[in-house]
Amino acid sequence: MTADTIEGVQALGAAIEGEVAKVVFGQQDLTRMVTIALLAGGHVLLEGPPGTAKTLLAQAFARAVGLDFGRIQFTPDLMPSDITGTEILEEDHATGKREFK
């Protein structure tokens, strides 16, 4: 199955969602959003209360697309930006030029 066409991307997305649905139940909307992010080359940060299948969902996606799975355990004093980093807008006062770093 290739993603060379719109139909190919749709078929690939449906195949991924089908594999994930074999493991994760009742999370169709979340599964669709994560699939879209994956196919678009984006990133996803899963947040939520305990017991809502976040880890299971990530494991199922990893298996469905043949990737390794790793988990980061957050603690109350750890923020998402500690993992993903941040960007700041820095201005050069001499030139007035601004850039993200």
C-alpha positions, 0 to 999 in steps of 0.5 A: 500500500502506497501513499502516492495518491489521495486514495493511497493516503486514505487507504493507509490511514484506514489500515492504520486505524483498523489495526489500532482499533483491534486493541483500543476501543471507544477512541475512534476520534482520538485514533483518527486525529493521531493518524492524521498527525502521523500521516502529516509528519506531525507530533502528538502529545497525549495528555489526560487522566489515568486509565484513558488508554494513552500508553496503549494507543501509542503502543498500538500505533507503533506496532501498526506502523512498525516503529519502536515504542518508548514511554516518558513518565511525566511527573508533576514538576515536569512540563511538556516543554521539558521534553519537546523544548521551546522557541523564543522570539529574539530581537537583535537590538542593533538591527531590529531583526527578529528570529525564533531560536 
